[in-house]
Amino acid sequence: MKSSTLLTSVLALAATTAITAISLPAQALVELKGAYSLFSTNPSGLNDNFTGQPKISQMQALSFDVMGRVPLMPVGLGVRHEMFSRKESDGALNSEVDWKRTSILVNKRLIDTGIYLGPVATVSFASDFKYRSANGTTRADYKTESTLTATAGVEAGFKMALLSAGIEAGYLHAPMGNLRDSAGVEVVDGGGSKVNVDLSGTYLRATVGFGF
């Protein structure tokens, strides 16, 4: 009887310890992440006004996150730097997009144990967007002014020791503003209207990183 009582107590203690360990947040104070992203964008301002050029229908990006966490703080804060690119070719014709975006990063871990899950968002007030239209050796370069862009999404993944891997999916809001040529003159269409570039669309991001 005593052995049975002791065994029951040991099992109860083990179960309580396991539940407590699972429920405690496994939060690192600093997280570093690298990522590869695909963006489903259709920049009609480019595709409709550069009709002879190959159309841009997607972008990809390499990015890097630095995320800091303060104990008892409800959200994580950090910085994300993204390097977007896309080149479409059709014989001697080329269309090329290059965009660098640095943003403030905020996330909230609803689950943060061996796995993590929660919303994530970014906002950027300055970016560097360039578009190049080429026909053989003839090239024309364009850019837009800095503007407000933002993302909203959900991230999920798992952590093993200091390492982590996960995915992030969401929406990029990126109205880039009026297109300008290399001299800074605004580009207009055949009707005299300013050409606006919009890179908004959904995205999927695969991440790897570590925390300490």
N, C-alpha and C positions, 0 to 999 in steps of 0.2 A: 504493500500500500504506500509506504514511504517512497519507494523507488518510482512508483507511478506518479506520485505527486511531484517529485523532483523532476522527472522527465517532462511533465506538463509545464512546470515553471520554466524550465530551460527552453522548451519550444516557444512558449509565450514571449520570453525575453528575446529570443532570436527573431521572432516575427516582428516584434515592436522595433527592434534595432534596424531591421531591413526596411520597414515602412518609413522610419525616420530618415534613413540614409537616402531613400528614393525621393522623399519630399523635400529635402534640403536643397537649395539652389547651388549648382556647381558653377558659380560665376567666377570668371577670371577678371582681374582688375583691368587688364589691357588685352585686346584681341587684335590680331593682325590677319587680314584676309586678302587673298588674291582671287580674281574671278574672271571668267569668260562669259560674255552675254550675247544673246541674239535679240534684235529688236525688229518687230514687224512694222515698219514705217513706210509711208507712201507720200514722199514730199512732192505734192502736186505742183507747188510753185516752181520746182525745178523741172519735173517731168512734162508739164504742160507748156512751158515756155522755151525749153530747149528741145524742141520736137525731133530734131535730127539726131540727137544724142541718145545713147543707151539709157534706159530708165533705171533709177535707183528704187529698189523695192524692199531692201532690207539693209540693216546695219549690224555690225558686230563690234564688240568693245572688249578691251582688256582693262581691268580696273584693280584698284588697291584701296582697302579700307583700313583705317586706324580708329579703333573704338575704345573708349575709356568708360569704366564703370566705377561709380563711387558707392560705397556701402550705404544702404538705406535710401539711395536715390531711386525713384520709380522708373526711370528710363536710362538707356545708354546713349551717350553722345560721342560723336566722332566726325571724321572727315573722309570723304570718298573722292578719289580722283579717277576719272574715266577717260579713255582714249578710244574714240570711235573712228571707224574707217569703213569704206566701201568703195570698190572700184568695179565698174562694169565696162566691158569692152565688146565692140562689134567691128572687127577688122581694124581700120585705122582710127575709128572713133572711140573715144574714152570719156567716161563720166566718173569723177572721183570726189568723194566726200571725206573730209577730215575734220573732226570735232573733238576738242578737249574741254572737259567739264569738271570743275572742282566744286563740291557741294558740302553742306552741313548734313550730317547723318544722324538720325534719331531712330532708336528701336525700343521695343518693349517685349520682354520675354515672358509670355504667359506660362510657358513650361521651360524650365532650365535645369535639367538634371543630366542624365546621360544623353538625352535628346533635348532639342530646343525647338520652340515654335512661338511665333508672334509677329505682330505688324512691324513694318519698317518703312521709313520715308526719308526723302532727301529734298533739299531745296538749294538752288544755286542762283546767285545774282549776277554772275559774270561767266562767260564762256567764250571760246574761240572757235568759230565755225568757218570753214573754207570749202568752196566748191570749185572744181577745175573742169573745164570743158575743153577737150582736145580733139583735133583732127590731124593725125600725123604729127608733124613737128609744130603745128600751129596750136597755141594754147591760150586760153583766157581764164584768168583767176578772178574769183568773186568771194565776198564775205558778207556777214551780217553783223549788226551791232550787238553788243552784249544785252541779254534780256533774262527775265525770270523764267526758270525751268524747274520742274519738280517731278518726283516719282512717289508713288504709293504702292505698297505691296505687302506680301507675306513671305517670311523666311522660315525654313524648317531644315533640320539636319541632326547630326549626331556628333558627340564628342567622345574621344577615347584618349585618356590622359591629357596631354596638352594639345593634341591635334583635333581638328574638326573638319567636317565636310558637309555640304548642304546645298540647297537650291533656294532661289528667290524668284518669285513671279509677281508681276504687277503691271502698272501702267505708267508710261512716261508722258508728261505734259510738256511739250517743247515747241511753242510758237516762236520761231527764231527771228521774226521781224522782216524788215525790208532788205532785199538783196542789193549789194553795192559792188561795183567793179573795183579793180585794183587802184583806181584814182579816187575812190570814195563817192562816186556818182551813183545815185540810186537807179537801178535797172527798172525799166517799164516795159509792159507788154505792147502788143500791136494797137490796143485801144488807149494807150497812154496811162494805164493804171500801174501802180507800183507792184512789183513782184514780191510776194510774201512767201517765206519758207516755213513749213511746219513739219517737224520731225516726230510728232506725237504718235504713240502706238504702244502696244503691249510688249512685254519683254520677259525673257527667261534667263536666269543667271545661275551658273554653277560655281560654287566657292570651295576653296580649301584654305585652311589657316591654322593658327595656333594661338593659345592664350597663356598668360602668365600673371 
